[in-house]
Amino acid sequence: MRFLPVFLDLKAGPVVLIGAGELLRAKLRVLAAAGARIRVHAIDGNQDLSLSSEGAARIEIATGDPLTADLSGVIAIVCAGAGDVGVAMSVRAKALGLPVNVMDDLEHSSFIFPAIVDRGDVVVAVGTGGTSPVVARRVREKIEALLPARIGELAEFIGGFRKSINERIAEFPLRRRFWERVIDGPIGASVLAGRKGEADAAIKAISDPSAFARADKPEGSVALVGAGPGDPDLLTIKALRALQDADIVFHDELVSGEILDRIRRDTTRVPVGRRVGKPGIGQDAINKRMIEAAQSGQRVVRLKGGDPFVFGRGGEEVEALRAAGIAYSIIPGITAGLGGAADFEVPLTYRHEATRITFLTAHKARDAENVDWSTLTDTKMTVVVYMGMTAAPAIREGLFAAGRSPETPVGVFSRVTRPDAQGAIGTLRDLPELVRRTHGGPAILIIGDVVRHAGSLRRETPKQIISDLLDAAE
């Protein structure tokens, strides 16, 4: 880390801004929005700064040479579009020990401008050491999406009570527990929901802050969270918040490492899933461990690949939580069928061609044997099969026996949305061979005419792609 993030006190003195043109005006808008007092040297002589009357009140137009100007009381110098004057000003600033930024010139800058997330009293600065402002802006956008809109109001609210509460609680750990309970509980929720008056009355009603901090263990809860098919960027914002708030996460074996990395570092992680052919701890044991964790006051996340309610046994877990009286929430995820269809550009429905979708699962041959394939022969129906690699021969035979054409287009898509995703396209006749060509799962099978519309099979060679599409079109 070359640049240490710091926050300047803009009330301590003016900022000197030197430059010309739109670059000068862009930096001026940033400084004015932050509430700075600004002394502007427009070296091109154009003093039309196009600011609101409120911003203009904090701006001084300087007409002298910035290289000889009095810098007493100045807290920082910014050069934007200043050319050689900026370089010379950098030398002078460094000699005086003043922070200086020369736009797009790390060599002559002692500080850089980060990308800023401004939520009032909550300000987040994102920097890349000056190497890639575009990356910093992209990170800022993601943070802006994650932060509640009123997080700054919550910080301001706490700041208004912090001194009086801290004076009434001597022990630092107890103070921290008090504020954690405020932020994570109904008072914080009221502020974030815009009910500041309600929150104000609630905190004033706490007669003994120490007793409030020492209150009985908090009520535990369970969130059933869909992790999606593998790409961590497909997690919902609500899912990310749940992972960051969790005390313990029970996760499936197939949840990707990149998604597990989004869990808060000090959170306990417990793998509870199993893969085909390998032993697991069993659903009853998973339910029992979740309930026990919640009853101990922990915030529990049950992290499941795809969506909890699409072949994820989420319904069974909800029934167990209801019976135990545990508070729970459900955060849906992108199911693998939808993720795979998007990844390989297969429209699951298509006007006049595919008007129905059926999702089914077939772990093993006996699962496929129990399916009533006669209901799946409609050529305008797209069939999406989960966990069907092992049962591929039985699936093919079942559809054949029910009357589905051997020439029906089929796609096998494995590890969808992940960097190592693979796809193979052919016909129902070739299904077992298509499975072999994908080199391991988890995978989904998409059966129906819509497979003809598949886009690029990104991980295969152009020759193989053409061959697959020709096979599907025959």
C-alpha positions as a Markdown table, in Angstrom:
| # | Residue | x | y | z |
|---|---|---|---|---|
| 1 | Met | 0.0 | 0.0 | 0.0 |
| 2 | Arg | 1.7 | 3.1 | -1.2 |
| 3 | Phe | -1.0 | 5.7 | -0.3 |
| 4 | Leu | -2.4 | 5.7 | 3.3 |
| 5 | Pro | -6.1 | 6.6 | 3.3 |
| 6 | Val | -6.7 | 9.8 | 5.4 |
| 7 | Phe | -9.5 | 12.3 | 5.8 |
| 8 | Leu | -8.7 | 16.0 | 5.7 |
| 9 | Asp | -10.5 | 18.4 | 8.0 |
| 10 | Leu | -12.0 | 20.8 | 5.5 |
| 11 | Lys | -12.8 | 23.3 | 8.3 |
| 12 | Ala | -9.1 | 23.7 | 9.1 |
| 13 | Gly | -8.3 | 25.9 | 6.1 |
| 14 | Pro | -8.7 | 26.4 | 2.4 |
| 15 | Val | -7.7 | 24.1 | -0.4 |
| 16 | Val | -5.8 | 25.8 | -3.3 |
| 17 | Leu | -7.0 | 24.6 | -6.7 |
| 18 | Ile | -4.9 | 25.4 | -9.8 |
| 19 | Gly | -5.7 | 24.6 | -13.4 |
| 20 | Ala | -7.7 | 25.2 | -16.5 |
| 21 | Gly | -10.7 | 24.1 | -18.5 |
| 22 | Glu | -13.1 | 21.2 | -17.7 |
| 23 | Leu | -10.5 | 19.4 | -15.6 |
| 24 | Leu | -10.4 | 22.4 | -13.2 |
| 25 | Arg | -14.2 | 22.5 | -13.0 |
| 26 | Ala | -14.5 | 18.8 | -12.4 |
| 27 | Lys | -12.2 | 18.9 | -9.4 |
| 28 | Leu | -13.9 | 22.1 | -8.2 |
| 29 | Arg | -17.3 | 20.3 | -8.2 |
| 30 | Val | -15.8 | 17.5 | -6.1 |
| 31 | Leu | -14.3 | 19.9 | -3.5 |
| 32 | Ala | -17.4 | 22.0 | -3.4 |
| 33 | Ala | -19.6 | 19.0 | -2.8 |
| 34 | Ala | -17.4 | 18.0 | 0.1 |
| 35 | Gly | -17.9 | 21.5 | 1.7 |
| 36 | Ala | -14.4 | 22.7 | 1.2 |
| 37 | Arg | -13.3 | 26.4 | 1.1 |
| 38 | Ile | -11.5 | 26.7 | -2.1 |
| 39 | Arg | -9.0 | 29.3 | -3.5 |
| 40 | Val | -9.1 | 29.0 | -7.3 |
| 41 | His | -6.3 | 29.9 | -9.7 |
| 42 | Ala | -7.7 | 29.6 | -13.2 |
| 43 | Ile | -4.5 | 29.9 | -15.2 |
| 44 | Asp | -6.4 | 30.1 | -18.5 |
| 45 | Gly | -8.1 | 33.3 | -17.3 |
| 46 | Asn | -11.6 | 31.8 | -17.6 |
| 47 | Gln | -13.3 | 32.5 | -14.2 |
| 48 | Asp | -16.8 | 31.2 | -15.2 |
| 49 | Leu | -16.9 | 28.4 | -12.7 |
| 50 | Ser | -20.6 | 27.5 | -13.2 |
| 51 | Leu | -21.3 | 26.8 | -9.5 |
| 52 | Ser | -24.5 | 27.2 | -7.5 |
| 53 | Ser | -24.8 | 30.3 | -5.3 |
| 54 | Glu | -24.3 | 28.0 | -2.2 |
| 55 | Gly | -21.1 | 26.6 | -3.6 |
| 56 | Ala | -19.9 | 30.0 | -4.8 |
| 57 | Ala | -20.0 | 31.4 | -1.3 |
| 58 | Arg | -17.1 | 29.2 | -0.3 |
| 59 | Ile | -14.9 | 30.0 | -3.3 |
| 60 | Glu | -12.3 | 32.7 | -3.6 |
| 61 | Ile | -11.0 | 33.7 | -7.1 |
| 62 | Ala | -7.3 | 34.3 | -7.0 |
| 63 | Thr | -5.7 | 36.4 | -9.7 |
| 64 | Gly | -2.0 | 36.4 | -8.8 |
| 65 | Asp | 0.7 | 33.9 | -9.8 |
| 66 | Pro | 0.1 | 30.7 | -7.8 |
| 67 | Leu | 3.9 | 30.0 | -7.7 |
| 68 | Thr | 4.3 | 33.2 | -5.5 |
| 69 | Ala | 1.0 | 33.3 | -3.8 |
| 70 | Asp | 0.7 | 33.3 | 0.0 |
| 71 | Leu | 0.0 | 29.7 | 1.2 |
| 72 | Ser | -0.4 | 30.5 | 4.9 |
| 73 | Gly | -3.1 | 28.3 | 6.5 |
| 74 | Val | -3.7 | 26.3 | 3.3 |
| 75 | Ile | -4.4 | 22.6 | 4.0 |
| 76 | Ala | -3.8 | 21.1 | 0.5 |
| 77 | Ile | -3.0 | 22.0 | -3.1 |
| 78 | Val | -4.7 | 20.4 | -6.1 |
| 79 | Cys | -3.6 | 20.9 | -9.7 |
| 80 | Ala | -5.9 | 19.9 | -12.6 |
| 81 | Gly | -5.1 | 20.8 | -16.1 |
| 82 | Ala | -2.3 | 23.0 | -14.9 |
| 83 | Gly | 0.5 | 21.6 | -17.1 |
| 84 | Asp | 4.0 | 22.8 | -16.2 |
| 85 | Val | 2.6 | 25.1 | -13.5 |
| 86 | Gly | 1.3 | 22.0 | -11.7 |
| 87 | Val | 4.7 | 20.4 | -11.7 |
| 88 | Ala | 6.4 | 23.6 | -10.4 |
| 89 | Met | 3.6 | 24.0 | -7.8 |
| 90 | Ser | 4.3 | 20.4 | -6.6 |
| 91 | Val | 7.9 | 21.3 | -5.9 |
| 92 | Arg | 6.9 | 24.3 | -3.9 |
| 93 | Ala | 4.2 | 22.4 | -2.0 |
| 94 | Lys | 6.6 | 19.6 | -1.0 |
| 95 | Ala | 9.2 | 22.1 | 0.2 |
| 96 | Leu | 6.5 | 23.6 | 2.5 |
| 97 | Gly | 5.3 | 20.2 | 3.6 |
| 98 | Leu | 1.8 | 20.7 | 2.1 |
| 99 | Pro | -0.1 | 17.8 | 0.6 |
| 100 | Val | -0.3 | 18.1 | -3.1 |
| 101 | Asn | -2.1 | 16.3 | -5.9 |
| 102 | Val | -1.2 | 16.8 | -9.6 |
| 103 | Met | -3.9 | 15.1 | -11.6 |
| 104 | Asp | -2.8 | 12.0 | -13.4 |
| 105 | Asp | 0.8 | 12.5 | -12.2 |
| 106 | Leu | 1.8 | 10.2 | -9.4 |
| 107 | Glu | 5.4 | 11.3 | -9.5 |
| 108 | His | 4.5 | 14.8 | -8.4 |
| 109 | Ser | 1.7 | 14.0 | -6.1 |
| 110 | Ser | 1.9 | 13.3 | -2.4 |
| 111 | Phe | -1.8 | 12.3 | -2.2 |
| 112 | Ile | -4.4 | 11.1 | -4.6 |
| 113 | Phe | -8.2 | 11.4 | -4.9 |
| 114 | Pro | -10.1 | 8.2 | -4.2 |
| 115 | Ala | -13.4 | 7.2 | -5.6 |
| 116 | Ile | -15.9 | 8.3 | -2.9 |
| 117 | Val | -19.1 | 6.9 | -1.5 |
| 118 | Asp | -20.8 | 9.7 | 0.4 |
| 119 | Arg | -23.5 | 8.9 | 2.9 |
| 120 | Gly | -23.3 | 12.0 | 5.0 |
| 121 | Asp | -21.4 | 11.0 | 8.2 |
| 122 | Val | -20.4 | 7.7 | 6.6 |
| 123 | Val | -17.8 | 8.2 | 3.8 |
| 124 | Val | -16.0 | 5.4 | 2.0 |
| 125 | Ala | -12.8 | 6.1 | 0.0 |
| 126 | Val | -11.7 | 3.6 | -2.6 |
| 127 | Gly | -8.3 | 3.8 | -4.2 |
| 128 | Thr | -6.0 | 1.8 | -6.5 |
| 129 | Gly | -2.8 | 3.7 | -5.8 |
| 130 | Gly | -3.6 | 5.9 | -8.7 |
| 131 | Thr | -3.1 | 3.0 | -11.2 |
| 132 | Ser | -6.7 | 2.5 | -12.3 |
| 133 | Pro | -9.4 | 5.1 | -11.4 |
| 134 | Val | -11.9 | 3.1 | -13.5 |
| 135 | Val | -11.5 | 0.1 | -11.2 |
| 136 | Ala | -11.9 | 2.3 | -8.2 |
| 137 | Arg | -15.1 | 3.6 | -9.6 |
| 138 | Arg | -16.4 | 0.1 | -10.2 |
| 139 | Val | -15.7 | -0.9 | -6.6 |
| 140 | Arg | -17.4 | 2.3 | -5.4 |
| 141 | Glu | -20.5 | 1.4 | -7.4 |
| 142 | Lys | -20.6 | -2.0 | -5.7 |
| 143 | Ile | -20.2 | -0.5 | -2.3 |
| 144 | Glu | -22.9 | 2.0 | -3.0 |
| 145 | Ala | -25.3 | -0.8 | -3.9 |
| 146 | Leu | -24.5 | -2.6 | -0.6 |
| 147 | Leu | -24.8 | 0.3 | 1.8 |
| 148 | Pro | -28.2 | 1.2 | 3.1 |
| 149 | Ala | -29.3 | 4.7 | 1.9 |
| 150 | Arg | -29.6 | 6.0 | 5.5 |
| 151 | Ile | -26.4 | 4.6 | 6.9 |
| 152 | Gly | -25.1 | 8.1 | 7.3 |
| 153 | Glu | -28.2 | 9.1 | 9.2 |
| 154 | Leu | -27.6 | 6.1 | 11.6 |
| 155 | Ala | -24.0 | 7.3 | 12.2 |
| 156 | Glu | -25.2 | 10.8 | 12.9 |
| 157 | Phe | -27.9 | 9.5 | 15.2 |
| 158 | Ile | -25.4 | 7.5 | 17.2 |
| 159 | Gly | -23.0 | 10.5 | 17.3 |
| 160 | Gly | -25.7 | 12.5 | 19.0 |
| 161 | Phe | -26.0 | 10.1 | 21.9 |
| 162 | Arg | -22.5 | 8.7 | 22.0 |
| 163 | Lys | -21.0 | 11.0 | 24.7 |
| 164 | Ser | -24.0 | 10.8 | 27.1 |
| 165 | Ile | -24.2 | 7.0 | 26.8 |
| 166 | Asn | -20.4 | 6.5 | 27.1 |
| 167 | Glu | -20.4 | 8.6 | 30.3 |
| 168 | Arg | -22.9 | 6.2 | 31.8 |
| 169 | Ile | -21.1 | 3.0 | 30.8 |
| 170 | Ala | -17.6 | 2.7 | 32.3 |
| 171 | Glu | -16.3 | -0.5 | 30.6 |
| 172 | Phe | -15.3 | -0.2 | 27.0 |
| 173 | Pro | -16.4 | -3.8 | 26.0 |
| 174 | Leu | -19.8 | -3.0 | 27.5 |
| 175 | Arg | -20.0 | 0.2 | 25.5 |
| 176 | Arg | -19.3 | -1.7 | 22.4 |
| 177 | Arg | -22.0 | -4.3 | 23.2 |
| 178 | Phe | -24.5 | -1.5 | 23.8 |
| 179 | Trp | -23.9 | 0.1 | 20.4 |
| 180 | Glu | -24.0 | -3.2 | 18.7 |
| 181 | Arg | -27.4 | -3.9 | 20.2 |
| 182 | Val | -28.6 | -0.5 | 19.1 |
| 183 | Ile | -27.3 | -0.8 | 15.6 |
| 184 | Asp | -28.4 | -4.4 | 15.0 |
| 185 | Gly | -31.7 | -4.1 | 16.8 |
| 186 | Pro | -35.0 | -2.3 | 16.4 |
| 187 | Ile | -33.5 | 1.2 | 17.1 |
| 188 | Gly | -31.1 | 0.9 | 14.3 |
| 189 | Ala | -33.8 | -0.6 | 12.0 |
| 190 | Ser | -36.0 | 2.4 | 12.8 |
| 191 | Val | -33.4 | 4.9 | 11.7 |
| 192 | Leu | -32.6 | 3.0 | 8.5 |
| 193 | Ala | -36.4 | 2.9 | 7.8 |
| 194 | Gly | -36.7 | 6.7 | 8.2 |
| 195 | Arg | -38.4 | 6.6 | 11.6 |
| 196 | Lys | -35.9 | 8.7 | 13.5 |
| 197 | Gly | -38.4 | 10.0 | 16.0 |
| 198 | Glu | -39.3 | 6.5 | 17.0 |
| 199 | Ala | -35.6 | 5.6 | 17.4 |
| 200 | Asp | -35.0 | 8.7 | 19.4 |
| 201 | Ala | -37.7 | 7.9 | 21.9 |
| 202 | Ala | -36.6 | 4.3 | 22.2 |
| 203 | Ile | -33.0 | 5.1 | 23.1 |
| 204 | Lys | -34.0 | 7.8 | 25.5 |
| 205 | Ala | -36.3 | 5.2 | 27.2 |
| 206 | Ile | -33.3 | 3.0 | 28.1 |
| 207 | Ser | -33.0 | 3.8 | 31.8 |
| 208 | Asp | -29.9 | 1.6 | 32.5 |
| 209 | Pro | -27.6 | 1.4 | 29.5 |
| 210 | Ser | -25.3 | -1.1 | 31.2 |
| 211 | Ala | -28.3 | -3.5 | 31.9 |
| 212 | Phe | -29.4 | -3.0 | 28.3 |
| 213 | Ala | -25.9 | -4.1 | 27.1 |
| 214 | Arg | -25.9 | -7.0 | 29.5 |
| 215 | Ala | -29.4 | -8.2 | 28.5 |
| 216 | Asp | -30.0 | -11.8 | 27.9 |
| 217 | Lys | -28.6 | -13.4 | 24.9 |
| 218 | Pro | -30.1 | -12.1 | 21.6 |
| 219 | Glu | -32.8 | -14.1 | 19.8 |
| 220 | Gly | -31.2 | -16.3 | 17.2 |
| 221 | Ser | -32.4 | -16.7 | 13.7 |
| 222 | Val | -31.8 | -18.7 | 10.5 |
| 223 | Ala | -31.6 | -17.3 | 7.0 |
| 224 | Leu | -31.9 | -19.8 | 4.1 |
| 225 | Val | -29.7 | -18.2 | 1.5 |
| 226 | Gly | -29.4 | -19.2 | -2.2 |
| 227 | Ala | -25.8 | -19.0 | -3.3 |
| 228 | Gly | -26.6 | -19.3 | -7.0 |
| 229 | Pro | -24.9 | -21.6 | -9.5 |
| 230 | Gly | -21.3 | -20.5 | -8.7 |
| 231 | Asp | -20.5 | -17.0 | -9.9 |
| 232 | Pro | -20.1 | -14.8 | -6.7 |
| 233 | Asp | -21.2 | -11.7 | -8.7 |
| 234 | Leu | -24.7 | -13.4 | -9.0 |
| 235 | Leu | -25.3 | -13.3 | -5.2 |
| 236 | Thr | -28.1 | -10.9 | -4.3 |
| 237 | Ile | -27.3 | -7.8 | -2.2 |
| 238 | Lys | -29.5 | -9.3 | 0.5 |
| 239 | Ala | -27.5 | -12.6 | 0.4 |
| 240 | Leu | -24.2 | -10.7 | 0.8 |
| 241 | Arg | -25.6 | -8.8 | 3.8 |
| 242 | Ala | -26.7 | -12.1 | 5.4 |
| 243 | Leu | -23.2 | -13.6 | 4.9 |
| 244 | Gln | -21.6 | -10.5 | 6.5 |
| 245 | Asp | -24.0 | -10.6 | 9.5 |
| 246 | Ala | -23.8 | -14.3 | 10.2 |
| 247 | Asp | -22.2 | -15.9 | 13.3 |
| 248 | Ile | -22.2 | -19.3 | 11.7 |
| 249 | Val | -22.7 | -20.6 | 8.1 |
| 250 | Phe | -23.8 | -24.1 | 7.3 |
| 251 | His | -22.9 | -24.5 | 3.6 |
| 252 | Asp | -23.3 | -27.1 | 0.9 |
| 253 | Glu | -20.3 | -28.9 | -0.5 |
| 254 | Leu | -20.9 | -27.4 | -4.0 |
| 255 | Val | -20.9 | -23.8 | -2.9 |
| 256 | Ser | -17.9 | -22.3 | -4.7 |
| 257 | Gly | -14.8 | -21.0 | -2.8 |
| 258 | Glu | -15.3 | -17.6 | -4.3 |
| 259 | Ile | -18.7 | -17.3 | -2.6 |
| 260 | Leu | -17.4 | -18.7 | 0.7 |
| 261 | Asp | -14.8 | -15.8 | 0.6 |
| 262 | Arg | -17.7 | -13.4 | 0.9 |
| 263 | Ile | -18.4 | -14.6 | 4.4 |
| 264 | Arg | -17.1 | -12.4 | 7.2 |
| 265 | Arg | -13.7 | -13.7 | 8.3 |
| 266 | Asp | -14.5 | -14.4 | 11.9 |
| 267 | Thr | -17.7 | -16.4 | 11.1 |
| 268 | Thr | -17.7 | -20.1 | 11.8 |
| 269 | Arg | -18.1 | -22.2 | 8.6 |
| 270 | Val | -19.5 | -25.7 | 8.7 |
| 271 | Pro | -19.7 | -27.8 | 5.6 |
| 272 | Val | -22.8 | -30.0 | 5.8 |
| 273 | Gly | -23.5 | -30.9 | 2.2 |
| 274 | Arg | -22.6 | -34.1 | 0.3 |
| 275 | Arg | -21.9 | -35.0 | -3.3 |
| 276 | Val | -23.3 | -38.0 | -5.2 |
| 277 | Gly | -21.6 | -41.2 | -4.0 |
| 278 | Lys | -20.2 | -39.6 | -0.9 |
| 279 | Pro | -21.5 | -39.7 | 2.7 |
| 280 | Gly | -23.1 | -36.7 | 4.3 |
| 281 | Ile | -24.4 | -35.9 | 7.8 |
| 282 | Gly | -28.1 | -36.2 | 6.7 |
| 283 | Gln | -30.9 | -33.7 | 6.6 |
| 284 | Asp | -32.2 | -34.4 | 10.1 |
| 285 | Ala | -28.7 | -33.7 | 11.6 |
| 286 | Ile | -28.4 | -30.4 | 9.6 |
| 287 | Asn | -31.8 | -29.3 | 10.9 |
| 288 | Lys | -30.8 | -30.1 | 14.4 |
| 289 | Arg | -27.5 | -28.2 | 14.2 |
| 290 | Met | -29.2 | -25.1 | 12.7 |
| 291 | Ile | -31.8 | -25.1 | 15.4 |
| 292 | Glu | -29.3 | -25.5 | 18.2 |
| 293 | Ala | -27.2 | -22.7 | 16.9 |
| 294 | Ala | -30.2 | -20.4 | 16.6 |
| 295 | Gln | -31.4 | -21.3 | 20.1 |
| 296 | Ser | -28.0 | -20.3 | 21.5 |
| 297 | Gly | -28.6 | -16.8 | 20.1 |
| 298 | Gln | -26.5 | -17.0 | 16.9 |
| 299 | Arg | -27.4 | -15.6 | 13.5 |
| 300 | Val | -27.3 | -18.6 | 11.3 |
| 301 | Val | -27.1 | -18.8 | 7.5 |
| 302 | Arg | -27.9 | -22.0 | 5.7 |
| 303 | Leu | -26.0 | -21.4 | 2.4 |
| 304 | Lys | -27.3 | -23.6 | -0.4 |
| 305 | Gly | -26.2 | -23.9 | -4.0 |
| 306 | Gly | -28.7 | -22.4 | -6.5 |
| 307 | Asp | -32.0 | -21.6 | -4.8 |
| 308 | Pro | -33.2 | -23.1 | -1.5 |
| 309 | Phe | -36.6 | -24.0 | -2.9 |
| 310 | Val | -35.5 | -25.6 | -6.2 |
| 311 | Phe | -34.3 | -29.1 | -5.3 |
| 312 | Gly | -32.5 | -27.7 | -2.3 |
| 313 | Arg | -34.7 | -29.2 | 0.5 |
| 314 | Gly | -35.4 | -25.7 | 1.8 |
| 315 | Gly | -39.0 | -26.6 | 2.4 |
| 316 | Glu | -38.0 | -29.4 | 4.8 |
| 317 | Glu | -35.7 | -27.0 | 6.7 |
| 318 | Val | -38.5 | -24.4 | 7.0 |
| 319 | Glu | -40.8 | -27.0 | 8.4 |
| 320 | Ala | -38.2 | -27.9 | 11.0 |
| 321 | Leu | -37.6 | -24.3 | 11.9 |
| 322 | Arg | -41.3 | -23.6 | 12.3 |
| 323 | Ala | -41.8 | -26.6 | 14.5 |
| 324 | Ala | -38.9 | -25.4 | 16.7 |
| 325 | Gly | -40.2 | -21.8 | 16.9 |
| 326 | Ile | -37.1 | -20.4 | 15.3 |
| 327 | Ala | -37.3 | -17.1 | 13.4 |
| 328 | Tyr | -36.2 | -17.5 | 9.8 |
| 329 | Ser | -36.0 | -15.8 | 6.5 |
| 330 | Ile | -35.6 | -17.0 | 2.9 |
| 331 | Ile | -33.3 | -15.3 | 0.5 |
| 332 | Pro | -33.7 | -16.7 | -3.0 |
| 333 | Gly | -30.8 | -17.4 | -5.4 |
| 334 | Ile | -30.4 | -17.9 | -9.1 |
| 335 | Thr | -31.1 | -21.6 | -9.7 |
| 336 | Ala | -28.7 | -23.5 | -11.9 |
| 337 | Gly | -31.2 | -24.0 | -14.7 |
| 338 | Leu | -31.6 | -20.3 | -15.1 |
| 339 | Gly | -27.9 | -19.6 | -14.6 |
| 340 | Gly | -26.9 | -22.3 | -17.2 |
| 341 | Ala | -29.5 | -21.0 | -19.7 |
| 342 | Ala | -28.1 | -17.5 | -19.4 |
| 343 | Asp | -24.5 | -18.6 | -19.5 |
| 344 | Phe | -24.9 | -20.5 | -22.7 |
| 345 | Glu | -27.6 | -18.3 | -24.2 |
| 346 | Val | -30.4 | -20.9 | -24.3 |
| 347 | Pro | -33.8 | -19.3 | -24.1 |
| 348 | Leu | -35.9 | -21.6 | -22.0 |
| 349 | Thr | -39.0 | -20.2 | -23.6 |
| 350 | Tyr | -39.4 | -19.1 | -27.2 |
| 351 | Arg | -42.4 | -17.6 | -28.9 |
| 352 | His | -44.5 | -20.2 | -30.8 |
| 353 | Glu | -41.7 | -22.8 | -30.2 |
| 354 | Ala | -41.4 | -23.4 | -26.4 |
| 355 | Thr | -44.2 | -22.2 | -24.2 |
| 356 | Arg | -43.7 | -24.5 | -21.1 |
| 357 | Ile | -40.8 | -25.4 | -18.8 |
| 358 | Thr | -40.5 | -28.4 | -16.5 |
| 359 | Phe | -37.8 | -28.7 | -13.9 |
| 360 | Leu | -37.0 | -32.1 | -12.5 |
| 361 | Thr | -34.2 | -33.9 | -10.8 |
| 362 | Ala | -32.7 | -37.4 | -11.4 |
| 363 | His | -29.7 | -38.3 | -9.2 |
| 364 | Lys | -29.6 | -41.9 | -10.2 |
| 365 | Ala | -31.1 | -44.3 | -12.7 |
| 366 | Arg | -33.9 | -45.3 | -10.3 |
| 367 | Asp | -34.9 | -41.7 | -10.0 |
| 368 | Ala | -35.3 | -41.5 | -13.7 |
| 369 | Glu | -37.3 | -44.7 | -13.7 |
| 370 | Asn | -39.8 | -43.1 | -11.3 |
| 371 | Val | -40.5 | -40.1 | -13.6 |
| 372 | Asp | -43.6 | -40.2 | -15.7 |
| 373 | Trp | -42.0 | -39.4 | -19.0 |
| 374 | Ser | -45.3 | -39.5 | -20.9 |
| 375 | Thr | -46.0 | -36.0 | -19.5 |
| 376 | Leu | -42.8 | -34.6 | -21.0 |
| 377 | Thr | -43.2 | -35.4 | -24.7 |
| 378 | Asp | -44.8 | -32.1 | -25.8 |
| 379 | Thr | -42.4 | -30.6 | -28.3 |
| 380 | Lys | -43.3 | -27.1 | -27.0 |
| 381 | Met | -42.0 | -28.0 | -23.6 |
| 382 | Thr | -38.5 | -27.4 | -22.4 |
| 383 | Val | -37.3 | -30.0 | -19.9 |
| 384 | Val | -34.5 | -28.9 | -17.5 |
| 385 | Val | -32.9 | -31.8 | -15.6 |
| 386 | Tyr | -30.8 | -31.3 | -12.5 |
| 387 | Met | -28.2 | -33.7 | -11.3 |
| 388 | Gly | -28.9 | -35.9 | -14.3 |
| 389 | Met | -25.3 | -36.9 | -15.4 |
| 390 | Thr | -25.3 | -40.3 | -13.8 |
| 391 | Ala | -28.9 | -41.1 | -14.9 |
| 392 | Ala | -28.4 | -39.8 | -18.5 |
| 393 | Pro | -28.9 | -43.2 | -20.2 |
| 394 | Ala | -32.1 | -43.8 | -18.2 |
| 395 | Ile | -33.3 | -40.3 | -19.0 |
| 396 | Arg | -32.8 | -40.9 | -22.7 |
| 397 | Glu | -34.5 | -44.3 | -22.6 |
| 398 | Gly | -37.4 | -43.0 | -20.6 |
| 399 | Leu | -38.0 | -40.2 | -23.2 |
| 400 | Phe | -37.6 | -42.6 | -26.1 |
| 401 | Ala | -40.1 | -45.0 | -24.6 |
| 402 | Ala | -42.6 | -42.1 | -24.1 |
| 403 | Gly | -42.3 | -41.1 | -27.7 |
| 404 | Arg | -39.9 | -38.1 | -27.7 |
| 405 | Ser | -37.9 | -37.9 | -30.9 |
| 406 | Pro | -34.3 | -39.1 | -30.8 |
| 407 | Glu | -33.5 | -36.0 | -32.8 |
| 408 | Thr | -34.7 | -33.7 | -30.0 |
| 409 | Pro | -31.9 | -31.1 | -29.4 |
| 410 | Val | -30.1 | -31.5 | -26.0 |
| 411 | Gly | -27.5 | -29.5 | -24.2 |
| 412 | Val | -25.4 | -30.6 | -21.3 |
| 413 | Phe | -23.9 | -27.7 | -19.3 |
| 414 | Ser | -21.6 | -28.2 | -16.4 |
| 415 | Arg | -20.3 | -25.9 | -13.7 |
| 416 | Val | -22.4 | -23.1 | -15.1 |
| 417 | Thr | -21.5 | -19.4 | -14.6 |
| 418 | Arg | -18.0 | -20.5 | -13.4 |
| 419 | Pro | -14.8 | -19.9 | -15.3 |
| 420 | Asp | -14.4 | -23.6 | -16.0 |
| 421 | Ala | -17.9 | -24.0 | -17.3 |
| 422 | Gln | -18.4 | -26.4 | -20.3 |
| 423 | Gly | -21.2 | -27.1 | -22.7 |
| 424 | Ala | -21.9 | -29.8 | -25.2 |
| 425 | Ile | -24.8 | -29.8 | -27.7 |
| 426 | Gly | -26.3 | -32.6 | -29.7 |
| 427 | Thr | -29.4 | -34.7 | -29.8 |
| 428 | Leu | -31.3 | -36.9 | -27.3 |
| 429 | Arg | -29.8 | -40.0 | -29.0 |
| 430 | Asp | -26.3 | -38.7 | -28.1 |
| 431 | Leu | -27.1 | -37.7 | -24.5 |
| 432 | Pro | -24.7 | -40.1 | -22.7 |
| 433 | Glu | -21.8 | -39.1 | -25.0 |
| 434 | Leu | -22.5 | -35.4 | -24.4 |
| 435 | Val | -22.3 | -36.0 | -20.6 |
| 436 | Arg | -18.9 | -37.7 | -21.1 |
| 437 | Arg | -17.7 | -34.7 | -23.1 |
| 438 | Thr | -18.3 | -32.2 | -20.3 |
| 439 | His | -15.7 | -33.8 | -18.0 |
| 440 | Gly | -17.5 | -33.6 | -14.7 |
| 441 | Gly | -20.3 | -31.8 | -13.0 |
| 442 | Pro | -22.4 | -30.5 | -11.4 |
| 443 | Ala | -24.4 | -30.2 | -14.6 |
| 444 | Ile | -27.8 | -29.5 | -15.9 |
| 445 | Leu | -29.4 | -31.0 | -19.0 |
| 446 | Ile | -31.7 | -28.9 | -21.2 |
| 447 | Ile | -33.9 | -30.8 | -23.6 |
| 448 | Gly | -36.0 | -29.2 | -26.3 |
| 449 | Asp | -36.0 | -27.3 | -29.5 |
| 450 | Val | -34.8 | -24.1 | -27.7 |
| 451 | Val | -31.3 | -25.6 | -27.5 |
| 452 | Arg | -30.9 | -24.8 | -31.2 |
| 453 | His | -30.8 | -21.2 | -30.2 |
| 454 | Ala | -27.8 | -21.6 | -27.9 |
| 455 | Gly | -25.0 | -19.1 | -28.3 |
| 456 | Ser | -21.3 | -19.5 | -27.9 |
| 457 | Leu | -20.0 | -22.6 | -26.1 |
| 458 | Arg | -17.2 | -20.5 | -24.8 |
| 459 | Arg | -14.9 | -23.3 | -23.5 |
| 460 | Glu | -14.9 | -25.3 | -26.7 |
| 461 | Thr | -12.9 | -24.8 | -29.9 |
| 462 | Pro | -14.7 | -23.2 | -32.9 |
| 463 | Lys | -14.5 | -26.5 | -34.8 |
| 464 | Gln | -16.3 | -28.3 | -31.9 |
| 465 | Ile | -19.0 | -25.6 | -31.6 |
| 466 | Ile | -19.8 | -25.9 | -35.3 |
| 467 | Ser | -20.0 | -29.6 | -35.1 |
| 468 | Asp | -22.4 | -29.5 | -32.1 |
| 469 | Leu | -24.7 | -27.0 | -33.7 |
| 470 | Leu | -24.8 | -29.0 | -37.0 |
| 471 | Asp | -25.6 | -32.1 | -35.0 |
| 472 | Ala | -28.4 | -30.3 | -33.2 |
| 473 | Ala | -29.9 | -28.9 | -36.4 |
| 474 | Glu | -30.0 | -32.2 | -38.3 |
